[in-house]
Amino acid sequence: MLQTFLLAAASTVLVQAKSTADPCTVATASTWVSSAAAHACEVNIPFDKERSLAVIDSNIKALPWYSLETWFEQSPNPKIPHNVNIGNLLAAVQKKTSTSGYASDWDFNIAVTDAWNREQDGHTLYSAACTEAFSYNLPFSIATLASSTSSLLANPTFIVNYDFPESGRDGLEDYYNSLKIDVRPYDGSTILAINGIPADLYLTELADASNIYDGLVGAYEGLSARYMRLMSRYSADTVSGAYTQEVGRFGQRAFYPGADSVQVELLTSKGLKSLTIPWSATFTAAGNTTASLISETCIDGASSSSRKKRDVDAKKLKRANAIPAHITRQKGVVRPDDQAPIRQQASPVSSSRASPGNYVKPNLTSFGHVTTLDLYQLAEHPAVGVAYFEQFEPSDGTDFDTYISGITSVLYDGINALKAAGVKHLIVDQSGNRGGYIYAGGVAMWSLFPKDLFPGFPAVFRDHNLTQAEAAAAAATQDQNSEYFYGFYRDLNYNLLINVSQFMVPSVPQTVNGVPDAYSHMFYDDFGLASEVTNFTEPPFADMDFVIVGNGICASTCSIFSSFLALKHNVKSAVFGGQPDASLFNTQFDGGVKGSEVTDFSSVLGELQLAGLDTNPAAPQPFPVNADLTLNFRNAIPIYNAADEKQDHILDYVWEQGTKHYQFTKEMYNKPQLVWEFVAEEFFGSH
């Protein structure tokens, strides 16, 4: 018999609803408040028509820098469905802005965010600071877990997340205790239904639709990767340099979740339980009234949308040929699941309160560490080593040259030490890797395969009147502040470009989905030569001695790195996680965000200013609010996969089939060490 246990004191959620107090004063008075209180503050910020028209106008004018616009109108690969006309979606927002308008500033910002979010390319997102003023949280996360690694059928599982290390949510349990809500007794229970819908169907649809009104952002083009982003999983917090366990996007949202509670049906050890659990929220911005929130968060910092100062000192790295300055700016990265303020507030959980099962740091001898890279030798399979690439960019303040030098030395010294200790095979774990500096991925690639001519795939910029003018202006002045300076790139034989005609002018015409859409000539980044990056002259291991471990979440630079290993060197892969019945579909080991490089709106404006084009009528203008827009602005070209030319024009549409697919178990989902030992046995046996 189904027992109902109501865990929401709904009548106490919004006492302030009857009050005349400023909703933002109420929402910021306590560390933790109800989601209804937080959202009441958000929607109390009035819609400003003039300001909003300026915002949407600049979003639309930024479209020419968005390299995937025409590609995503109709997908060339049915396994990777992108059928979105972003221009039409933004035009619809512009029309409503200029006519009936929006109920609040929040509604307008969410409409713009949602339009970009439909692209689901990971790099591309509009976000306004006052729309992300709160972090929305649940006291539980979900992990889809199987009874054994041999089973591809798994069950969504209720995971109490108070004790996740470095989660930075102090006081959350006390808040729920004040509501007389105790979820700890249900830890590990199977979730049968969510909001009255079978749990597996609910989660799959949530990942598939990736609707911003449910508090989600697409972030990965593959459905399986978006599904895994909902889940709790082992990861690393690159702010503190510590191993952690992600809360997962089901249990923590950067946007209002669209409802104030979640109803779950659980199968517990004592039978069936029905729980209704309210969302909570914590303020992560500035201001304690509606007026001060507008001035200190929504408007303050709007000048950050203007051109950023750029570091052009290329002498920092001590090597024969200094890295061009623009390399330090080239990134392929997405934001971590936890909002930056939450991560910055994170502190280690005391051992007296935390469950030992939630600690995920491997109990292995380290053979090298630098911020986002760890090297280990496995205890049960000593012939197997592990390189855990947590990310390709530090978030702890480590400067670029120190980070790159660290990766270079750790890989060379560590791998040689591993080999001296008897290691013959290497697991490359990229689970949850959010990307980072393209050059860092190149360093990793050259360290493992130093005989390759170049690190990664060739790329192209999208060409239009303004970018071509930017390239011409940079060429005329030899401006090394510009991303469009030809001198930063090499041709397909890896020779340095010597003039702009080898690069952007003239452009290369092509038609994408029936639309003329010119691109630059293909180029490689000038990363110097392998001998300038690593002391390896021979690959430390044979192709067959590598295996990639992942959960589908592999962003941009990670994808450029791992896709190259798979497509060029046939490196095998072990994919963990995904929808409950993984036998029903094929799974990529690399779920997406493969567009090559991300730029932000301030850089677009900076390029226009450098070229003297910032007053051009077609040029976007700085946002009048504190907001940013990130864009995929160049594409990677996968020359090593010629199986299907129609799907091979850009890396985004190459489907990289995983070698083997597994579900996580209750023993493994938060313990990378157990995953590595299992993979070692599966791929390399007991030797």
ROFI-973718 format. One record per residue (C-alpha): residue number from 1; x, y, z; residue in three letters. Coordinates in steps of 0.2 Angstrom, whole numbers, plus 5000, padded with zeros to 4 digits. Layout:
! residues N
n	x	y	z	res
NUM	X	Y	Z	ALA .
...
This chain:
! residues 687
n	x	y	z	res
1	5000	5000	5000	MET .
2	5007	5017	4995	LEU .
3	5010	5028	5010	GLN .
4	5011	5047	5007	THR .
5	5023	5057	5017	PHE .
6	5022	5075	5013	LEU .
7	5038	5084	5016	LEU .
8	5033	5102	5011	ALA .
9	5026	5114	5023	ALA .
10	5018	5124	5009	ALA .
11	5009	5135	5020	SER .
12	5025	5142	5027	THR .
13	5034	5144	5011	VAL .
14	5028	5161	5007	LEU .
15	5022	5170	5023	VAL .
16	5028	5186	5015	GLN .
17	5015	5184	5001	ALA .
18	5003	5193	5013	LYS .
19	5016	5206	5017	SER .
20	5020	5223	5009	THR .
21	5039	5220	5011	ALA .
22	5050	5222	4996	ASP .
23	5051	5204	4989	PRO .
24	5070	5206	4986	CYS .
25	5072	5211	5004	THR .
26	5063	5196	5010	VAL .
27	5073	5184	4998	ALA .
28	5090	5190	5003	THR .
29	5087	5192	5022	ALA .
30	5091	5173	5025	SER .
31	5105	5162	5018	THR .
32	5092	5150	5012	TRP .
33	5074	5154	5007	VAL .
34	5060	5146	4998	SER .
35	5061	5145	4979	SER .
36	5045	5155	4978	ALA .
37	5052	5169	4989	ALA .
38	5068	5170	4977	ALA .
39	5057	5170	4961	HIS .
40	5046	5183	4968	ALA .
41	5061	5194	4969	CYS .
42	5067	5190	4951	GLU .
43	5050	5194	4944	VAL .
44	5049	5210	4954	ASN .
45	5062	5218	4942	ILE .
46	5051	5228	4930	PRO .
47	5052	5225	4911	PHE .
48	5061	5240	4903	ASP .
49	5057	5241	4885	LYS .
50	5070	5253	4879	GLU .
51	5084	5243	4888	ARG .
52	5077	5226	4882	SER .
53	5077	5232	4864	LEU .
54	5095	5237	4864	ALA .
55	5099	5219	4872	VAL .
56	5090	5209	4859	ILE .
57	5097	5220	4845	ASP .
58	5115	5217	4850	SER .
59	5111	5198	4852	ASN .
60	5104	5198	4834	ILE .
61	5119	5208	4827	LYS .
62	5131	5195	4835	ALA .
63	5124	5181	4824	LEU .
64	5137	5183	4810	PRO .
65	5150	5177	4823	TRP .
66	5140	5162	4827	TYR .
67	5148	5148	4816	SER .
68	5135	5135	4818	LEU .
69	5120	5146	4814	GLU .
70	5116	5138	4797	THR .
71	5122	5121	4801	TRP .
72	5110	5119	4815	PHE .
73	5095	5123	4804	GLU .
74	5094	5105	4798	GLN .
75	5106	5092	4805	SER .
76	5116	5082	4792	PRO .
77	5117	5068	4805	ASN .
78	5100	5060	4811	PRO .
79	5109	5054	4827	LYS .
80	5113	5072	4832	ILE .
81	5097	5082	4829	PRO .
82	5099	5100	4827	HIS .
83	5085	5108	4818	ASN .
84	5083	5126	4825	VAL .
85	5083	5143	4816	ASN .
86	5091	5154	4829	ILE .
87	5088	5169	4819	GLY .
88	5069	5166	4819	ASN .
89	5069	5163	4837	LEU .
90	5078	5179	4841	LEU .
91	5067	5189	4829	ALA .
92	5052	5183	4838	ALA .
93	5059	5189	4855	VAL .
94	5062	5206	4847	GLN .
95	5045	5207	4840	LYS .
96	5037	5203	4857	LYS .
97	5049	5216	4865	THR .
98	5044	5229	4853	SER .
99	5025	5226	4855	THR .
100	5016	5218	4870	SER .
101	5033	5217	4880	GLY .
102	5036	5205	4894	TYR .
103	5029	5203	4911	ALA .
104	5045	5207	4920	SER .
105	5064	5209	4916	ASP .
106	5066	5191	4921	TRP .
107	5054	5185	4908	ASP .
108	5063	5194	4894	PHE .
109	5080	5188	4899	ASN .
110	5074	5170	4900	ILE .
111	5066	5172	4883	ALA .
112	5083	5177	4876	VAL .
113	5092	5164	4885	THR .
114	5080	5150	4880	ASP .
115	5081	5155	4862	ALA .
116	5100	5153	4862	TRP .
117	5098	5137	4873	ASN .
118	5088	5128	4859	ARG .
119	5104	5127	4849	GLU .
120	5112	5115	4863	GLN .
121	5129	5117	4856	ASP .
122	5136	5121	4874	GLY .
123	5147	5136	4869	HIS .
124	5133	5147	4865	THR .
125	5123	5155	4879	LEU .
126	5116	5172	4884	TYR .
127	5115	5175	4903	SER .
128	5110	5191	4912	ALA .
129	5117	5193	4930	ALA .
130	5100	5197	4938	CYS .
131	5092	5181	4930	THR .
132	5105	5171	4939	GLU .
133	5105	5180	4956	ALA .
134	5099	5164	4965	PHE .
135	5105	5146	4965	SER .
136	5091	5134	4967	TYR .
137	5094	5118	4976	ASN .
138	5086	5102	4982	LEU .
139	5093	5091	4997	PRO .
140	5094	5076	4985	PHE .
141	5102	5072	4968	SER .
142	5099	5058	4956	ILE .
143	5111	5044	4950	ALA .
144	5105	5031	4937	THR .
145	5113	5015	4944	LEU .
146	5113	4997	4939	ALA .
147	5114	4981	4950	SER .
148	5130	4976	4941	SER .
149	5142	4982	4928	THR .
150	5135	4968	4916	SER .
151	5118	4976	4916	SER .
152	5114	4990	4904	LEU .
153	5097	4993	4913	LEU .
154	5098	5005	4927	ALA .
155	5087	5013	4940	ASN .
156	5086	5032	4945	PRO .
157	5092	5032	4963	THR .
158	5089	5045	4977	PHE .
159	5105	5052	4983	ILE .
160	5105	5063	4998	VAL .
161	5118	5077	4994	ASN .
162	5121	5086	5010	TYR .
163	5138	5078	5012	ASP .
164	5145	5080	4995	PHE .
165	5163	5087	4997	PRO .
166	5166	5105	4992	GLU .
167	5148	5107	4987	SER .
168	5148	5124	4996	GLY .
169	5130	5123	5002	ARG .
170	5133	5126	5021	ASP .
171	5117	5128	5031	GLY .
172	5106	5119	5018	LEU .
173	5102	5104	5029	GLU .
174	5098	5116	5044	ASP .
175	5086	5125	5032	TYR .
176	5077	5109	5028	TYR .
177	5077	5103	5046	ASN .
178	5068	5119	5050	SER .
179	5054	5114	5039	LEU .
180	5054	5097	5048	LYS .
181	5061	5088	5032	ILE .
182	5073	5074	5034	ASP .
183	5078	5065	5018	VAL .
184	5092	5055	5025	ARG .
185	5082	5039	5028	PRO .
186	5078	5038	5010	TYR .
187	5096	5038	5003	ASP .
188	5099	5025	4990	GLY .
189	5080	5022	4987	SER .
190	5075	5018	4969	THR .
191	5065	5033	4961	ILE .
192	5049	5026	4953	LEU .
193	5041	5042	4947	ALA .
194	5044	5061	4947	ILE .
195	5030	5073	4947	ASN .
196	5018	5058	4943	GLY .
197	5028	5052	4927	ILE .
198	5039	5037	4927	PRO .
199	5056	5042	4932	ALA .
200	5066	5036	4917	ASP .
201	5054	5044	4905	LEU .
202	5054	5061	4915	TYR .
203	5073	5062	4916	LEU .
204	5075	5058	4898	THR .
205	5062	5070	4892	GLU .
206	5070	5084	4903	LEU .
207	5087	5080	4895	ALA .
208	5079	5080	4878	ASP .
209	5069	5096	4879	ALA .
210	5083	5104	4889	SER .
211	5070	5118	4892	ASN .
212	5076	5134	4901	ILE .
213	5059	5135	4909	TYR .
214	5064	5120	4919	ASP .
215	5080	5128	4924	GLY .
216	5091	5119	4912	LEU .
217	5104	5124	4899	VAL .
218	5107	5112	4885	GLY .
219	5126	5113	4886	ALA .
220	5130	5096	4876	TYR .
221	5123	5091	4859	GLU .
222	5121	5073	4864	GLY .
223	5106	5068	4873	LEU .
224	5115	5055	4883	SER .
225	5128	5069	4889	ALA .
226	5114	5080	4894	ARG .
227	5106	5066	4903	TYR .
228	5122	5063	4913	MET .
229	5123	5081	4917	ARG .
230	5107	5079	4927	LEU .
231	5115	5065	4937	MET .
232	5127	5066	4952	SER .
233	5144	5059	4947	ARG .
234	5162	5060	4952	TYR .
235	5171	5075	4946	SER .
236	5184	5087	4952	ALA .
237	5182	5105	4959	ASP .
238	5196	5115	4950	THR .
239	5193	5130	4961	VAL .
240	5200	5120	4976	SER .
241	5209	5107	4967	GLY .
242	5200	5094	4976	ALA .
243	5190	5079	4970	TYR .
244	5172	5081	4973	THR .
245	5155	5074	4968	GLN .
246	5144	5085	4957	GLU .
247	5127	5089	4963	VAL .
248	5120	5087	4946	GLY .
249	5108	5098	4937	ARG .
250	5093	5090	4943	PHE .
251	5098	5095	4961	GLY .
252	5105	5112	4958	GLN .
253	5099	5124	4945	ARG .
254	5106	5141	4940	ALA .
255	5088	5147	4935	PHE .
256	5071	5146	4943	TYR .
257	5066	5128	4941	PRO .
258	5048	5132	4935	GLY .
259	5040	5124	4950	ALA .
260	5042	5126	4969	ASP .
261	5043	5108	4974	SER .
262	5047	5090	4967	VAL .
263	5036	5075	4970	GLN .
264	5045	5058	4970	VAL .
265	5038	5041	4972	GLU .
266	5051	5030	4980	LEU .
267	5054	5011	4983	LEU .
268	5063	5010	5000	THR .
269	5068	4996	5010	SER .
270	5052	4997	5020	LYS .
271	5040	4999	5005	GLY .
272	5034	5013	4994	LEU .
273	5035	5031	5000	LYS .
274	5028	5047	4992	SER .
275	5038	5063	4996	LEU .
276	5035	5081	4991	THR .
277	5051	5091	4993	ILE .
278	5052	5110	4991	PRO .
279	5065	5119	4981	TRP .
280	5076	5130	4991	SER .
281	5086	5145	4985	ALA .
282	5102	5155	4991	THR .
283	5106	5173	4985	PHE .
284	5123	5173	4975	THR .
285	5122	5191	4969	ALA .
286	5123	5209	4976	ALA .
287	5109	5220	4983	GLY .
288	5096	5218	4997	ASN .
289	5081	5227	4989	THR .
290	5074	5227	4971	THR .
291	5082	5244	4968	ALA .
292	5099	5239	4974	SER .
293	5098	5222	4965	LEU .
294	5095	5232	4949	ILE .
295	5109	5244	4952	SER .
296	5122	5232	4960	GLU .
297	5119	5217	4950	THR .
298	5108	5220	4934	CYS .
299	5116	5236	4929	ILE .
300	5132	5237	4938	ASP .
301	5146	5230	4928	GLY .
302	5137	5233	4911	ALA .
303	5154	5241	4905	SER .
304	5161	5223	4906	SER .
305	5153	5220	4889	SER .
306	5165	5233	4882	SER .
307	5182	5228	4876	ARG .
308	5193	5218	4888	LYS .
309	5211	5222	4891	LYS .
310	5221	5209	4883	ARG .
311	5238	5201	4889	ASP .
312	5249	5202	4874	VAL .
313	5265	5197	4883	ASP .
314	5271	5182	4873	ALA .
315	5288	5181	4882	LYS .
316	5281	5172	4898	LYS .
317	5284	5155	4892	LEU .
318	5302	5150	4891	LYS .
319	5304	5141	4875	ARG .
320	5313	5143	4858	ALA .
321	5298	5152	4850	ASN .
322	5286	5161	4862	ALA .
323	5268	5156	4860	ILE .
324	5258	5169	4851	PRO .
325	5248	5179	4863	ALA .
326	5231	5175	4856	HIS .
327	5234	5156	4861	ILE .
328	5232	5161	4880	THR .
329	5215	5167	4875	ARG .
330	5209	5153	4865	GLN .
331	5197	5142	4874	LYS .
332	5184	5129	4871	GLY .
333	5175	5128	4888	VAL .
334	5158	5127	4896	VAL .
335	5153	5133	4913	ARG .
336	5154	5120	4927	PRO .
337	5137	5114	4934	ASP .
338	5139	5122	4950	ASP .
339	5137	5141	4949	GLN .
340	5154	5150	4951	ALA .
341	5148	5159	4967	PRO .
342	5143	5142	4975	ILE .
343	5160	5135	4970	ARG .
344	5170	5150	4977	GLN .
345	5161	5148	4993	GLN .
346	5165	5129	4994	ALA .
347	5174	5122	5009	SER .
348	5179	5105	5014	PRO .
349	5166	5095	5023	VAL .
350	5171	5090	5041	SER .
351	5175	5072	5043	SER .
352	5163	5071	5058	SER .
353	5148	5074	5048	ARG .
354	5152	5068	5031	ALA .
355	5148	5050	5025	SER .
356	5164	5042	5020	PRO .
357	5155	5035	5004	GLY .
358	5154	5053	4998	ASN .
359	5173	5055	4997	TYR .
360	5179	5052	4980	VAL .
361	5198	5055	4980	LYS .
362	5207	5039	4975	PRO .
363	5218	5030	4987	ASN .
364	5232	5028	4975	LEU .
365	5251	5034	4975	THR .
366	5252	5050	4964	SER .
367	5264	5050	4950	PHE .
368	5261	5069	4947	GLY .
369	5248	5082	4950	HIS .
370	5245	5100	4942	VAL .
371	5229	5108	4946	THR .
372	5218	5098	4934	THR .
373	5228	5083	4930	LEU .
374	5232	5068	4941	ASP .
375	5243	5053	4937	LEU .
376	5242	5036	4946	TYR .
377	5247	5018	4945	GLN .
378	5233	5006	4949	LEU .
379	5235	4995	4965	ALA .
380	5226	4980	4958	GLU .
381	5232	4981	4940	HIS .
382	5250	4989	4943	PRO .
383	5253	4987	4924	ALA .
384	5240	5000	4921	VAL .
385	5242	5019	4924	GLY .
386	5229	5033	4924	VAL .
387	5229	5051	4918	ALA .
388	5214	5060	4925	TYR .
389	5211	5075	4914	PHE .
390	5199	5085	4925	GLU .
391	5199	5100	4914	GLN .
392	5211	5109	4903	PHE .
393	5210	5126	4912	GLU .
394	5214	5130	4930	PRO .
395	5201	5139	4941	SER .
396	5212	5142	4956	ASP .
397	5222	5157	4950	GLY .
398	5236	5148	4942	THR .
399	5243	5158	4928	ASP .
400	5244	5152	4910	PHE .
401	5262	5149	4908	ASP .
402	5264	5140	4925	THR .
403	5249	5129	4921	TYR .
404	5256	5124	4904	ILE .
405	5273	5121	4910	SER .
406	5265	5111	4924	GLY .
407	5256	5100	4912	ILE .
408	5271	5098	4901	THR .
409	5282	5092	4915	SER .
410	5270	5082	4925	VAL .
411	5266	5072	4909	LEU .
412	5284	5069	4904	TYR .
413	5291	5065	4921	ASP .
414	5275	5056	4927	GLY .
415	5273	5045	4913	ILE .
416	5292	5040	4913	ASN .
417	5290	5036	4931	ALA .
418	5275	5026	4928	LEU .
419	5284	5016	4914	LYS .
420	5299	5013	4926	ALA .
421	5287	5006	4939	ALA .
422	5280	4994	4926	GLY .
423	5265	5002	4919	VAL .
424	5262	4996	4901	LYS .
425	5244	5003	4898	HIS .
426	5236	5020	4901	LEU .
427	5218	5025	4905	ILE .
428	5214	5042	4900	VAL .
429	5199	5048	4911	ASP .
430	5190	5063	4904	GLN .
431	5174	5061	4914	SER .
432	5165	5077	4916	GLY .
433	5179	5087	4908	ASN .
434	5173	5105	4904	ARG .
435	5186	5109	4892	GLY .
436	5198	5124	4893	GLY .
437	5213	5131	4884	TYR .
438	5215	5124	4867	ILE .
439	5234	5124	4869	TYR .
440	5233	5114	4885	ALA .
441	5224	5100	4874	GLY .
442	5238	5102	4861	GLY .
443	5251	5099	4875	VAL .
444	5242	5084	4881	ALA .
445	5240	5077	4863	MET .
446	5258	5080	4859	TRP .
447	5264	5072	4875	SER .
448	5255	5056	4871	LEU .
449	5259	5056	4852	PHE .
450	5274	5067	4849	PRO .
451	5276	5062	4831	LYS .
452	5260	5070	4825	ASP .
453	5263	5085	4814	LEU .
454	5250	5096	4824	PHE .
455	5239	5094	4839	PRO .
456	5222	5092	4834	GLY .
457	5210	5097	4819	PHE .
458	5211	5111	4807	PRO .
459	5198	5125	4810	ALA .
460	5189	5138	4800	VAL .
461	5181	5155	4805	PHE .
462	5165	5160	4798	ARG .
463	5167	5174	4786	ASP .
464	5156	5189	4783	HIS .
465	5159	5207	4779	ASN .
466	5164	5212	4797	LEU .
467	5176	5198	4801	THR .
468	5184	5199	4784	GLN .
469	5187	5218	4787	ALA .
470	5194	5213	4804	GLU .
471	5206	5201	4796	ALA .
472	5211	5214	4783	ALA .
473	5213	5227	4797	ALA .
474	5224	5216	4807	ALA .
475	5235	5211	4792	ALA .
476	5237	5230	4788	ALA .
477	5243	5234	4805	THR .
478	5251	5217	4810	GLN .
479	5240	5218	4825	ASP .
480	5244	5204	4837	GLN .
481	5229	5209	4848	ASN .
482	5217	5202	4835	SER .
483	5211	5184	4834	GLU .
484	5210	5187	4815	TYR .
485	5228	5191	4812	PHE .
486	5234	5178	4800	TYR .
487	5252	5177	4808	GLY .
488	5245	5166	4822	PHE .
489	5240	5152	4810	TYR .
490	5248	5138	4799	ARG .
491	5242	5130	4783	ASP .
492	5237	5112	4781	LEU .
493	5256	5107	4779	ASN .
494	5259	5116	4796	TYR .
495	5269	5131	4788	ASN .
496	5266	5148	4795	LEU .
497	5254	5159	4785	LEU .
498	5262	5173	4777	ILE .
499	5248	5184	4771	ASN .
500	5229	5187	4773	VAL .
501	5225	5178	4756	SER .
502	5230	5162	4764	GLN .
503	5217	5165	4778	PHE .
504	5201	5175	4777	MET .
505	5203	5185	4761	VAL .
506	5196	5179	4749	PRO .
507	5184	5168	4758	SER .
508	5179	5150	4754	VAL .
509	5161	5150	4747	PRO .
510	5150	5135	4753	GLN .
511	5132	5132	4754	THR .
512	5125	5125	4771	VAL .
513	5107	5120	4771	ASN .
514	5104	5129	4755	GLY .
515	5111	5145	4763	VAL .
516	5127	5153	4756	PRO .
517	5139	5154	4771	ASP .
518	5157	5158	4767	ALA .
519	5171	5152	4778	TYR .
520	5190	5156	4780	SER .
521	5203	5144	4772	HIS .
522	5207	5129	4784	MET .
523	5221	5133	4796	PHE .
524	5230	5125	4811	TYR .
525	5234	5135	4827	ASP .
526	5252	5139	4828	ASP .
527	5257	5129	4843	PHE .
528	5275	5128	4838	GLY .
529	5283	5111	4836	LEU .
530	5282	5096	4847	ALA .
531	5300	5097	4852	SER .
532	5296	5114	4860	GLU .
533	5282	5107	4870	VAL .
534	5288	5090	4876	THR .
535	5304	5080	4878	ASN .
536	5295	5064	4871	PHE .
537	5301	5059	4854	THR .
538	5292	5043	4853	GLU .
539	5274	5039	4859	PRO .
540	5276	5033	4877	PRO .
541	5263	5019	4874	PHE .
542	5256	5011	4858	ALA .
543	5239	5015	4851	ASP .
544	5232	4999	4858	MET .
545	5238	5003	4875	ASP .
546	5227	5018	4878	PHE .
547	5209	5017	4883	VAL .
548	5198	5033	4886	ILE .
549	5186	5033	4900	VAL .
550	5171	5045	4900	GLY .
551	5153	5048	4904	ASN .
552	5149	5058	4888	GLY .
553	5152	5075	4896	ILE .
554	5168	5081	4887	CYS .
555	5168	5099	4882	ALA .
556	5176	5107	4867	SER .
557	5195	5106	4870	THR .
558	5192	5089	4878	CYS .
559	5183	5084	4863	SER .
560	5196	5090	4851	ILE .
561	5209	5080	4861	PHE .
562	5199	5064	4863	SER .
563	5191	5064	4846	SER .
564	5208	5065	4838	PHE .
565	5214	5050	4848	LEU .
566	5199	5040	4843	ALA .
567	5199	5046	4824	LEU .
568	5217	5046	4821	LYS .
569	5224	5033	4833	HIS .
570	5209	5021	4835	ASN .
571	5210	5023	4854	VAL .
572	5197	5012	4863	LYS .
573	5184	5020	4875	SER .
574	5174	5014	4890	ALA .
575	5158	5025	4892	VAL .
576	5149	5025	4908	PHE .
577	5131	5031	4912	GLY .
578	5117	5037	4901	GLY .
579	5098	5033	4901	GLN .
580	5091	5019	4911	PRO .
581	5090	5007	4896	ASP .
582	5106	5010	4887	ALA .
583	5103	4994	4876	SER .
584	5091	5004	4866	LEU .
585	5103	5016	4858	PHE .
586	5121	5018	4853	ASN .
587	5131	5030	4864	THR .
588	5145	5042	4859	GLN .
589	5160	5041	4870	PHE .
590	5161	5060	4867	ASP .
591	5144	5068	4869	GLY .
592	5147	5085	4861	GLY .
593	5152	5103	4862	VAL .
594	5164	5100	4848	LYS .
595	5164	5117	4839	GLY .
596	5182	5121	4842	SER .
597	5182	5138	4851	GLU .
598	5171	5149	4861	VAL .
599	5172	5168	4861	THR .
600	5162	5180	4872	ASP .
601	5153	5196	4868	PHE .
602	5166	5207	4875	SER .
603	5179	5199	4863	SER .
604	5168	5202	4848	VAL .
605	5166	5220	4853	LEU .
606	5185	5221	4856	GLY .
607	5189	5215	4838	GLU .
608	5177	5228	4831	LEU .
609	5185	5241	4841	GLN .
610	5203	5236	4835	LEU .
611	5197	5236	4817	ALA .
612	5189	5253	4819	GLY .
613	5172	5245	4815	LEU .
614	5163	5248	4832	ASP .
615	5152	5261	4825	THR .
616	5147	5251	4809	ASN .
617	5128	5250	4808	PRO .
618	5129	5231	4808	ALA .
619	5140	5230	4823	ALA .
620	5133	5225	4840	PRO .
621	5134	5237	4854	GLN .
622	5138	5234	4872	PRO .
623	5124	5228	4882	PHE .
624	5116	5241	4894	PRO .
625	5114	5228	4907	VAL .
626	5127	5216	4916	ASN .
627	5125	5201	4904	ALA .
628	5136	5191	4893	ASP .
629	5134	5181	4877	LEU .
630	5146	5167	4873	THR .
631	5147	5160	4855	LEU .
632	5154	5146	4846	ASN .
633	5164	5156	4833	PHE .
634	5175	5143	4824	ARG .
635	5173	5125	4818	ASN .
636	5184	5110	4819	ALA .
637	5186	5100	4803	ILE .
638	5188	5081	4806	PRO .
639	5200	5076	4792	ILE .
640	5203	5059	4799	TYR .
641	5185	5052	4797	ASN .
642	5181	5050	4779	ALA .
643	5167	5036	4782	ALA .
644	5153	5048	4777	ASP .
645	5158	5064	4769	GLU .
646	5140	5071	4771	LYS .
647	5143	5070	4790	GLN .
648	5161	5075	4790	ASP .
649	5161	5093	4786	HIS .
650	5163	5099	4804	ILE .
651	5167	5089	4820	LEU .
652	5150	5093	4828	ASP .
653	5142	5080	4817	TYR .
654	5154	5066	4818	VAL .
655	5147	5052	4829	TRP .
656	5161	5043	4839	GLU .
657	5154	5026	4844	GLN .
658	5160	5021	4861	GLY .
659	5170	5004	4861	THR .
660	5160	4997	4877	LYS .
661	5146	5005	4887	HIS .
662	5143	5002	4905	TYR .
663	5131	5008	4918	GLN .
664	5137	5015	4935	PHE .
665	5133	5004	4950	THR .
666	5130	5010	4968	LYS .
667	5148	5005	4972	GLU .
668	5156	5014	4957	MET .
669	5146	5030	4953	TYR .
670	5156	5041	4966	ASN .
671	5173	5031	4966	LYS .
672	5184	5034	4951	PRO .
673	5196	5022	4958	GLN .
674	5184	5007	4957	LEU .
675	5180	5013	4939	VAL .
676	5198	5013	4934	TRP .
677	5201	4995	4941	GLU .
678	5186	4989	4932	PHE .
679	5191	4996	4916	VAL .
680	5209	4989	4918	ALA .
681	5202	4972	4920	GLU .
682	5190	4974	4905	GLU .
683	5202	4980	4893	PHE .
684	5219	4974	4899	PHE .
685	5215	4959	4909	GLY .
686	5224	4954	4925	SER .
687	5242	4957	4918	HIS .
